Amino acid sequence: MSGTAASMPRPVSQMADTLIGSEIIRLAWEINDLIKKGATIFNFTIGDFDPALFPIPAGLRERIIAALQAGHTNYPPANGIPELRQAISRFLKRMTGISVTSDELLVTSGGRPAIYCIYITLLDSGDRVVFPVPSWNSNHYCHLAGAVAVGIETRAENNFMPTADELRPHLSDATLLALCSPQNPTGTVFSKQGLAAICDLVWEENRRRAGRKKPLYILYDQMYWSLTYDGTQHYDPVSLCPELRPYTLYADGMSKVFAATGLRVGWAFGPAHIIEKMKSISSHIGAWAPKPEQVAAAGFLDDAVAVNHFLEHFRDQLNRRLKAFYNGLMELRREGFPVNAIPPQAALYLTVDINLKGKRTADGRLLTTTADATDYLLHQCGIALVPFYAFGASPESTWYRLSVGTCKEHETEEALRRLREGLAQLK
């Protein structure tokens, strides 16, 4: 047998061979292993909903059953059934004021294929993508598209949202600016002034290019836009700066705002000529949403009374949990424990700071890294959180994402009690 392992050809593509695994999935394996061994774990890592706590709207469920019974089980059109695209257009206009035609809409199997299609359609190998960190999956989409990832570390004093000043030095040679608001993992949003300043940068950059090179596009992920609390407002680029319409692609859908992550009904919208190219890519990979769900969604989105009723109750339930955690953490902070949090603004996430570096455990172990702190919170306190470094932030960051999508309301008090007990044991 000739040759060595080092000289053997790679068995898979370079892209596949170098794809980074998910830190969240690694955490999930560890959490599940502890639960199997009998541990009680408060798992706040999951960006999903427990259907027993947060069922989908009754009217949507009934329409899905009716669509199945009516035999809507064949292939849908590659860009989504016309009835759904028209209903989405009316829904967006009614709820956000955004005007979009059905030809500017592409229905996909959830938001992920919409985002993937935007990357693949706009980017050539080696193109640069600018995005804030922490952020969800931006680095992985860059890797899949062969793009150069330019992550911009954001700051707690700005609620971990990027500013125009932070982005400005990186846009002159970029092809895509990937933004998300409300932001995953932070649950925070752009202010009107903050987003408008960024829009001005993009508009000026495209005026400077004036057709001499590929435009600078914006990918605007607004999957959580209707889950905002206590007067928080959602803003989007085109509404603030209509001149950006030819350069802005939106990712959106039903997954988060209707607790319908498993139904896989998402959509993208933007310039019709780009959406048409995305439709071709989507059709080749079979990324359309299931037809029964499309038929059901078309009817449900037009039922304004049912939509508003569901969202009002849904927002209240999420906000109550987020506020309970925030208020509890602020009480711990007043007691002198090394914790902090950003007041809840949107989505199902709370941004939490737990800085245990330099602390010693009861058995004398020194906690020197955020990974050490994460391990202590899980094994000693029974609390599972996702550190921001899992979303591209510095390994030195002491901030975490806390998700309430699978949290029973009474669990907030018990989880905070166990956190207090665990922190009190540290020296």
N, C-alpha and C positions, 0 to 999 in steps of 0.2 A: 504494500500500500504506500503510494508516494504522496508527498505533500504533508503539510501540517495544518492544524486547525486554523492557525493564523493566516495561512495562504489560501484557504478554501474560499470559494466565492460566497458572498452573502446569500442566504437562502430566501430572503425577502427583500423588498425594496428598501432603499435607504430611509425613506420617509417612515415606513412602518417600523424599521429597526431602531429608529431614534425617537420615536414617539414617546413622550413622557407619560408615565402612569398617573392616575388621579390620586392625590393625597386623600381626598374625601372617601374614595372607595377603600383605600387602605385603612382609614379610620373605621369605616363601616365593618370591615372584617374583624378588626380588633374588638369593636363594640359587640358584635354578634357572638363572638367567641366568649366574651365575659358573660353575656346573658345566658348562653347555653350552659355555662358552669354555675348558674344560679344567682349571679349578681343582679342587683336592682340598679339599672342605669337610666338616668334621665337623658334621653338622646335628643339633643337640640341641634343636630348636624344636618338634618334632612330638609332639603328645599322642596318639600312636597307636603301633601295634606293627608291626614288620616280620614278616609271616607266616613268612618263612624262619627267623627267629630264635625267634619266639614263636607257633607254630601253635595253633589252637584245640584243645580236647580231642578226642582221637581218637573217643571215644564220641559226642560231639556231632556231629562231621562225619559219622560213619557213619549216625546217625539222620536227619540232613538228607537224605542220599542216599536212604535208605529211604523217607522221607516223599515225596520227589519221585517215586520209582518207584511209590509207592502211589497217586499222583494227587492229593495234597493241594495243589492249585494254585488252588482257588477262594477266594472271599472268606471270611475268618474272621469270627466275631461281632465287633461293634464294640468290645466291652470285652475281647476275647481269648477263646480257646477255654477252656471250663470246665476241661479237664484241665490246662492250663497255670496258670490262676489257682489251682487247688487245689495244684498242685505248688509254686508260688511260696510259697503259705501254709505248706506243710510245710517248705520250704527255709528260710524266714525263722525259723520256730520252732526248727528244729533247729540253725541256725547262729548265731542272734542272740538267741533267746529272745523275739522280738517275735511276739505273737499277732495275726493279721489274718485275717478271713474272706475268701472269694473275692468276696463282694459289696463288699468294701472295697478291691478291687484293679482297676486299669485297665492293660491291656497296651497299650504304644505302640511305635512304630517307633524304638526307642532312647530315651534319657533326655531328649533335647531337646524332643520333642513333649509329654512328660509335664510338663516344667517350663513350657513355653508354655501348656498347658492350665490349669495351676494359676494362672498370672498372669491369664489371660483370665477364668477362672471367678470368682476372688476380687476382682478389682480393677475399680473404675469409673475413668473418666477423672479424673485429678487426685489419686487416692489416692496415698499416700506409701509407698514401699518402702525400708526400711533394710537395708543390707548392708555387709559389710566390704570394704575394698579393700586389697590387690589381691584380685580375685575374677574368676571366669570368667563373662563375658557378662551379668552382672546389669544393667549399664547398658543393654545392648541389649534385654533382655526388658522393662525398664521403658519404653523407647521404643516398642516394639511394642504394649504394652498401654496407652499413653497415661498412664502413671503418673509420679509425681515421684520421681526417683532421689535417695536420700540415702546417699551413700557415706561410710563412716567409715574414715578412714585408720588402719591398724593399725601395730604397732611390732615391730621385730626382737626386742626383749627378751621379747616375748610370743609368739614364733614366728609372728608375723603372724596370730594368731588374735584375734578381737575379745574384749574383756572386758565384763563387766556394767557397769562404770563408764563405759566408752566409749559403750555403747549407751543407757544410762539416759536421757540428756537428749533422745533422739530418738524415743522410743517412744509418747509420750502421744497423738500425732496420726497415728500410722502405722497402716496396715492390714496390712502384711506385713513380717515379718522374714525375710530370705533368708539362710540359713546353709548352709555346706558343710563336711563333715568326713568323711574326710580332704579337705583343701582343695586345690583347683586354683586357683592355680598353685604353692602352697608345699610340698605334700607333708607338711604338718603337721596335727595333730589337736587337738581339744578335750581338755583334761583333764577328769576327772570333776567336779572342783570348779568349773572354769571354766564348763562347760556347765550344771551345776546352778544356778549363780548367775544365769545368763541365763534359765533356765527359771523361776526364782522371779520375776524381773522381769515376764515375760510373763504368768504366772499372776496376779500382783498387778494388773497393768494390766487384765486381763479381769475380775477381780473389781470393780475400780473402775468399769468401764463397765457391768457388770451389765445387759446387754441394752439400754442406752440408745443405743448406737451400734454400728456394725459391729465385730466382735471384732478383736483383733490375732492374726493367724495366723502360724505358722511354716512356711516352706518349708525342709525339711531334705534337702539333696542329699547322699546317702551312696553315690554311685556307686563309690567306691573302698574301701568299708568292709572288705573281706576282705584287702586288700593292706597289712597292717601288719607291722612288723618289730621283732624284738628286744624283745619284751615290751610293745610299744605296744598299748594297748587302745582299741577303738572304743566310743563311747557315743552314745546317741541320746536325744532329748527325752522321749518317752513312757515309756521304760524308767526314766528318772530321775525323772520327774514325771508319773505316770499321769493327773493332773487335766488335763493339756494335750492329751489324746487328741482332744477335739472341735475343737481348734484347730491340729492339726499335720498337714501333708501331706508325704509323703516322695517323693523321686525316686530311683529305683534301677534296676538292670538288669544285663545280662550283658556289656555292651560292654567294660568295663575289666577286670573280675575274671576273665574267661575269654578275654581277648585277642580278643574277638569284635566289634570296633567296626563291621565291615561287615555283620554279620548283622541288626542293628537290632531287637533284642529288649530293650525296656525296660519299666518299669512305674512307676506311681504307686500309693500307698495312703494311706488316711486315712478320715475320716468318710464313711459310705456315701452320705449325701445329697449331699455335694460330689462324690464320685467319679461319681455318677449324672449330674450336670450336666457333668462333664468328659467323660464317655463321649459325650454328645450332641455336644459340640464336636469331639472327636476323630473321630467318625464323619463329620461334615460336611467335615472337611479330609482324610479318608482316611489318618489317621495310625496305622493298625494295623500291627503287625509282620507280615511275610510268613508265610503259613500253614505252609509246610514247616518253617521255623525254629521256629514255635510248637509244632508237634507234636514236633519233635526236642527242644526245650528241656524240654517237659513230662516226657519220659522221662529226660533226662539229669539234671535237678535232683533227681530221686528216687533217683539212683544215688549214695548217700553215699560209697561207697568210691572211685568214679571222681572225684567232685568233690574230695574231700580229697586224693587223690593228685595231681591236677593242681595244686591250689592250693599244696600244699607245694613242689612243684618250681618253679612259677611265681614264688612269693614269693622263693625262694632265688636264682633267676637275676636278678631285679630288684634284690634287696638287695645282691648281690655287686657289681653295677655301681655302684649308688649309693654303697656304702661305698668302692669304689676311687676314685671321684671325690672323695668327702669327704676321705679320707685323703691323697690327692694334693694337694688344695687346702690342707689344714692344713700339709703339708710346705712348700708354697710360702709360706705365711704365716710359718712359722718362719724361712724364709730371708729374710724382710723384704719380700716382695712384697705389694701392697695388695689382698689377697683374703681372703675369709672364707666360711663356709658354716654352715648349721644342720644338725646331725646328722640323717640320714635317719630318718623316722618311718613314712612310708606312701606309697602310690601309686607313680608312676614318676617322681617329680620330686624334684630337689634344689634347695634355695634357696641361691643363690650371690651373694656380694657381690664385685664387681670395681670398685674406685673408681679410675678413671684421670684424674679431673678435675685439671687443672693440670699434667699430664704433657706432655712434648714428644716427638714422634716423631723418628725418625732424620733425616728431612728438615726438621725444625724446626717442624712443624705443632703448634699448641697444642690439646690436647683440653680443651674447656671444658664439655661437656655429656655426659650419659649417651648421647645419640644419637651423639656423636662416638666415645665409647668402644665402643659396639656396632658401629659401622662399622669401627673399628680391629681389634676382635676378629675380625670376619668377613674383612676383606680382608688383614690382616697375619698373623693367627694361623690363619685358616681354620676358625674356630670360630663357630658360629651359636647364639646364645642368645636367649631372649625377655626383653626388659626388663620390669620390673614395671609401667612406665607403660602398657604395652599391655593391662594388666589393671586400669586405672583408678587406679593409684597416681600419686603426684606425679612430674612429669617430672624432678625433682631426685633421685629415688630411684636408688641405684646397685646395686640388687638385681636378680637375674635368675632365671628358671626354666630349669633344665637337665633335659631329658627323656631317659630312657635307653631308650625303647621301640623305637628303631631302631638301638641301639648294640651292635655286636659287642663281646664282652668284652675282646678284645685291643686295641680302639681306645681304651680309657681311658688306657692308658699313653702311646700316641702323641699323643693330644689334649693331655694334660697336658704332655708334652715341648714341643709346639708353643706352648702357652700360656706356658710358662716362657721360651722363646726370644723370643717377642713382647714379653713384659713386660720382659725384660732389655734390650731395645733402647730402652726409654723413658727419658727423663731428667727 
